[in-house]
Amino acid sequence: MAVDIEKVAKLAHLPLTDTEKEMFSGQLSQIITFIEKLNTLNLEQVEPTFQVTGKINASRIDMVGQPLSAEEATQNAPNLQDSYIVTKGVFENE
């Protein structure tokens, strides 16, 4: 299956070199081909597996902490406007 690696990289905000695009395109195509093979298996008699550890309700206590300032919360954002994070629409054609 052909993968538009440039579109995937753009959606993930990953700057890729031409060498990386070629390498990842092949790897991603192989992964999708393998998944397509898995989709052909007859699994009607197989019980769904939701978790395999045996743990039940393994969660942490929700602790209230010091909130982040606007500057701390947005310090890694690539594009800000009036302290808001600006993003591009995923479904826009650009």
N, C-alpha and C positions, 0 to 999 in steps of 0.2 A: 504494500500500500504506500502510495506517495504521500509524503508529509511536507506541508509548507512550513519549513523550519524558520523562515524569516518571519512569518506571521506569529508562530509560537514564541519566538524570541522577543518580538515586539510586545506581545501581550504580557510576557513575563518581565519586560524591561531588562532583557539580557543583551548587552552588547557582545556580539559574537564576531570573531574573525572569519574569513572565508574558509580557513582550514577547520575551524570548530563547526561551522555550519555544515560542511561536508561530513565530518565525523558524526555529529549528533543526528543529522538527518538519517544516516544509515542505521545508527543505533535505535532511534525511535521507530523507524520502519520495521526493524526486526522485532521490537517489543510488541508493536501493534499486530504484526503477523502472528506472533506466538499467542497473543490474546484471542485473535480470531480463531486459531486452532482450538483453544480451550472452549470457546463458545460452541463448537460443534459436538462436544461431549454430551452424552445422554446422562443427565444427573437426576432423573425423576426419582430414583430410589435412594438418593443421598440426602440425609438430614442436613439442614442448614447449620453452619457453625458460626456462632456470633462472637464467642471468645473462647480461648483455650487455656487460660491460666487458672480457672476455678475460683478466682476472686469475685466476691460479691460486694457491690457498693464500695469499691476502693476509691475513695475521694478524699480530698484534703479539706480541712476546715477553712471556710471563707473568712479571712481576716481583713478588717478594715485597716488601711494604711494611709500614709501621707499621699494626697493626690499630686499628680504631676502638674507643673505649671504649663501654661500654653507654650512657652519656649521649649521646655523639656519634651513635651508631647510631639512637637513638630520639628525638632532639630534635625531629623534625618529625612524629612519630606523633600522631594526634589523640586516642588513648585508650590509656593505659598502666595496667597493674595488676601490681605487684610486678616492675617492669622488663620486663614482657612487653607486646608490642603486642596490644591487644584489637581484634578485628574482628567484624563481623556475618557470619553465613552468607549466601552469595549466594542460596541456594535457599530461604531462609526467607520465609514470607509475613508481612510487617510492614506 
